[in-house]
Amino acid sequence: GNYQCEVSNPGDSRKSDPVRLAVSYEGSTTGFPVGSIIGFVAGVLFGLALATALGYLLLCTRTGRASGWCDLRELCCPAS
């Protein structure tokens, strides 16, 4: 908007020329960008999936299954 400075005393008063002041808001830059958060979460989920797959593969190969693939039901409930 337009702003003016006004000065007065008992003998006189004056106003400055109007000055247009434009204010813009850029937002807060203290937080993390949404893209960074999404990338971090995706990386963590990928890491967990990879660790789970490797753990499953190691479990199956160490229990005598050479192919590396086994049924988890066999590990907890062996057929009699």
N, C-alpha and C positions, 0 to 999 in steps of 0.2 A: 504494500500500500504506500501511499504518499505520506511523508512525515515532514513536519516543520518545527523549528525551534522558535520559541516565543520568549521574549524578555520584556519585563515591564518594571517601572519604578513610578513614584508619584508624579514625575514630570513628563514621562514619555513611555512608549511601548513600541517594540519592533518585532517583526517576524522574518525568519529566513526564507529563502526560496525553497519551494517544495523539493524533497528528495524522495525518489522512488526506491523502496527497499524490497528486494525479492529474497525470500527465505526458502531454501529447499532442504528436505530431510533425506539423508542417504540411508538411514537405518543403522542398526547396531552392527559393528564389525567385530565385537568381542567373542561371539559364538562361532562354532564350526559351521561351514557350509553344509547344506543338506546332502550334496553329492559326496562329500567326504564321509559323512556318517553312513550313508548307504553303501559306499565302497568298503568301509571298515567292517560293517555287519556281514556283507557278502563274503569278504575274505575270511572272517571267523567261521562262518557256516561252511565254506568250502574246506577249510582246514579241519574242522570237526568231521566232515564227511570223509575226507581222505584218511584221517587217523582211524576212524571206525572201520573203513574198508581194509586198511593195512592190518589192524588188529584182528579182524575176522579172518583174513587170509593167513596170518601167522597162527592163529588158534587152530584153524583147520589143518594146516600143514604139520603142526606139532602133535596133533592127535592121530597122525597116521594116515591122513587122507592126502595122497600124493597130488591129486588134481587141484587141491587148494579150495575146492568148493564143497561145502557140506550143509546138512540141514541142522539148524539149531535145535530142533526137536529131538534129534538123536543124542545131542550132548546132555540135555537135561532129563530126557525120558528114554533111555535105551530100550530097544525092542527085546523082549524076553523069549 
